[in-house]
Amino acid sequence: MNLPTIEVYSSIDCPFAYLAVHRLRQVWPEYAGRVRIVWRALALEYVNRQGAQKPLLDAEAEVLSGIDPSLPLRRWPRPDWEWPTTFWPAFEALACAQAQGHEQAFALSWALRHAFFAEGRNPSLRHELLAIAEAAAAGVGLDLARFEQDWDSGRYKGSVLAESRRGWETLRVPGSPTFAMPDGRLLEAPGLGELDFDEERLVVRSYTPYPGDPLDAYRALLDEAAARR
């Protein structure tokens, strides 16, 4: 079935993308079968030239806890030396699921983020990725044998790099997450509101909440995409 497609360029280690997927999941039952979501890698490592900085993610996570208390979120519960050094393997895992279908990818997109932000698991490790995929497979028909084979082969290593390059350099997306609509418009972090950080992005100077129900921002963009069918 040829469905209208929204491409979501997002970083797996970005708390704001985690919040976006959390909210998108809440309204998705209203749109399943009417719109297709395609997940695109947008590695912060590509543009920042370094791995995820724990102090920065801690600061952003604290802000999000106040914005949406329903978001499953906690500080990293393990020693700092166990902090993930890279998220490229997680992007490859998501691409492996995307190759099997958008439902499989939707499930894993959430599972990878939830494992990191809510459970303190390291999605850069092979055994963790396989366990996360196994848990996400229920109900969406993710072929775990194919998933493991594709990930082990490095089949999508080049594609996630190309997606990140396209997002940052060709599309020039404003940040993570960015929703690329069917008409080409780029929408950054729908329903988030306005945040003003200090120069080091560790302190929020001010926050202006979204004027209305944030879930309506997702309904609006999904309604718009569905109308193009």
Disulfide bonds with the S-S distance in Angstrom:
none
